[in-house]
Amino acid sequence: MPRGTSRVLGLLLTVGVCGGCTTASESPPPEAPVALSDFTDQQVFLHELIAEAALDDRVSESQLETLIRWRDIDDTPNEEYRESIRVFIGCLDLQGIDAGIVEDARGGDYPETTYAVYGSQPMEASDPCMYQEIWYIDQAYQLGDGVTQTRMRREEEYLPEAVACLTDLGFDVPEDATFRDLEELVPDTDEDGTVCMLLPGRWGF
């Protein structure tokens, strides 16, 4: 996930917004795929993910088929991503692990939908289902063009509000600061500052 996404999810776990949830997205394999920003083309990114997934014997046929379909149509449809989450949650349910979909209320066609695993189980308990059903699909969706461009547009719209929020907290914000600059400015340990960076409607806010 992009830096801003992972740190917000980390905050949710820290302050208990998700009701004691943990998230499977925070348990990367030894060699995680590179971020989309390292490429210039979504097709290249999807091709790299497919190559890695094809060599990963934990990956289900359906997960690989979805990645190949997304490459062929050069798109990452939200409904297909949500269906993969439902399959993942079904896998967890068979293991007695509770999980749910976390919604982004204002994401348009490409909301930053994600998932959370609840309860007191260790995070690694969800790993087999995660790698089997959702690991590569999750990265393809969250780092694909649809979500990335939607997120960038929303961040630009929210930038003045984020600047005002951080200024009220005492941060020295440069006049020409971008949203990325604000993320660099706010320490991960500053909960109030990190809340200023939450886009309205994102994961229930």
N, C-alpha and C positions, 0 to 999 in steps of 0.2 A: 504494500500500500504506500501511497505517497506519504511523506513525512507528516504533513498536517493531519492526515487521517489516522495514522498509527498513534500519534501523541494524544489526539482527542479520545480515541478508544481507551488509551491508557489512563487518561483522566477519569473517564466514566467508571473504570474499574476501581480507581483509587478513592473516589468520593462516593461510590456506591449508587450512582444514578441508575444503573441497570439492576438494582436489587440483588447485588452479590453475584453478578454474572462474571464469567470469564469468556474470552473469545478465542476461537480456534485460529483466527487469522494471525495471532501473535506468537505462533510456534513454528518458525520457519525450518525447513529441512536444511541439511548441511550446506547445500548449494542452491540458494534461491535464485530464480531467474532475474536478470537485470531489469531495471525499470524502463518503461516506455520512453522516458525522456532521453535515454541513451540511444534511441533509434530515431529515424526521421519518418518512419512509415509504420502504420498499424499492421500492415501485412507482414513486414519483417518481424515485428514483435510476436505476432501470432505464430508465425513459422517457427521462431525460436522456442516458444512455449510448447508447440506440438512436438518438436524434436525432443525436448526434455521429457515431456509426458510419455512419449512412445517408448522411452528407455526406462521408465519408472514402473516396476512391476506391481506397485501398489494401486495404480490408476485403473479405474473401471473402463470398460469399453464405451459406456455411455458418455463419460467425461471426455474421452479422446474424440468421440464422434461429434460432440458439441463444439469442441475447439476447431475441428476440421471444418465443420459447417460455418462457423463464424469467420474463419479465414476465407472460405469460398464466397460468402456474401459480403465480406469486408464490413461486418457490423457485429455488435454485441448486444442483442435485444434484451431488454430488461425482463420480459416475461420468461424467456428461456433461462436467464440467470436465476430468477425466482424459482423456477421449476427445479433447477439443480440444487438450490438451497433446500427445497422441500424434500428432495431425495436424500440429501445429507441429513436432514433432521429426522427423516424416517429411519435411516441407518442408526442414528444415535438412540432413537426411541427403542429399537430392538435391544440396545445395550443398557437400557434403563437410565439413559441420560436425557435430561430435559433441555430443550433449546427452542429458540424462536427467531423469527425474522424481525430485524430492527429497521424501521421505515425512515426514509427521508421524505418529509411532507411536501417539499417544494422543488423536487428535482426534475420535473417535466418528464420527457421520454426516457431520460437516463438518470433516475434518482440514485443516490448513493445508498441503495439498499444493502444491508449486510446482515449478519447473523450473530447471535450471542448464545453461549452455552452457560446454563445456570446451575446453581447448586454448589456443593462443597467438593465435588470431584476434582482431582488434579487435572490441569489442562491437558496433559498427555493422554488422558483417558479418551478424549475425542479424536486423537490423532489418526487412528486407523480409518475411521469414517471420513475424516477431513481429506486425507490424501486420496482415498478411494473415489470420492464423489465431487469435491469442490475446490481443492487446492489450486489447480492451474486455471480453472474457470474463474475463480474469484479474482485472481490477478489479471486475467484477460479482461474481465468486466471493469474492475476498479481502475485499471491503468489504460483502458482503451480510449479511443477518441471521444466516444459519446459522453462518458462520465467526466473525462478530463476537460473537455471543452465546456461542458455545463458547469463544472466546478469553477473554472477560471472566470466564466462570465458572472457567476454568482459572487465570487470573491471580489471582483471589481465593483459590483453594485454595493456590496456590504462594506467596502474599504473605509469610507468616511465614518461609519458607525463604529467600526473596530478601532480606528484611530482615536475617536472621541472617548471610547471606553478605556483604552490604554492610557490616554492622557489624564483622565480622571484618576487613574490609579497611580499616577506619578511617573509614568514612563516618558522618556524624552524621545518623541517620535519625529524623525526628519519630515520636512514638508513634502518631499517627493517620494516618500516611502511607498513601496508596493506591498501587496499582501505577503509575498515571500520575505520581504524585509522584516515585516512584523513578526513572522514566525521565527526568524533568526533572533529578533530582539527579546522575545519572551522565553525565559528559561522553562524547561519542561517541568520543573519543580514548583513553578508559580501557578497555583490553581486558579486564582482570580484572573490573572492575565490570560491563561489558556481558555477560560470561559469566554473572555472577550473575543476570542478567535472563532468561536462556534458560529457557523452560519445558521441563521434562523430556519427552523424546521428540520435541521440536520439531526438524525437519530432521536427525534422526539422533542428537541428544544424549540 
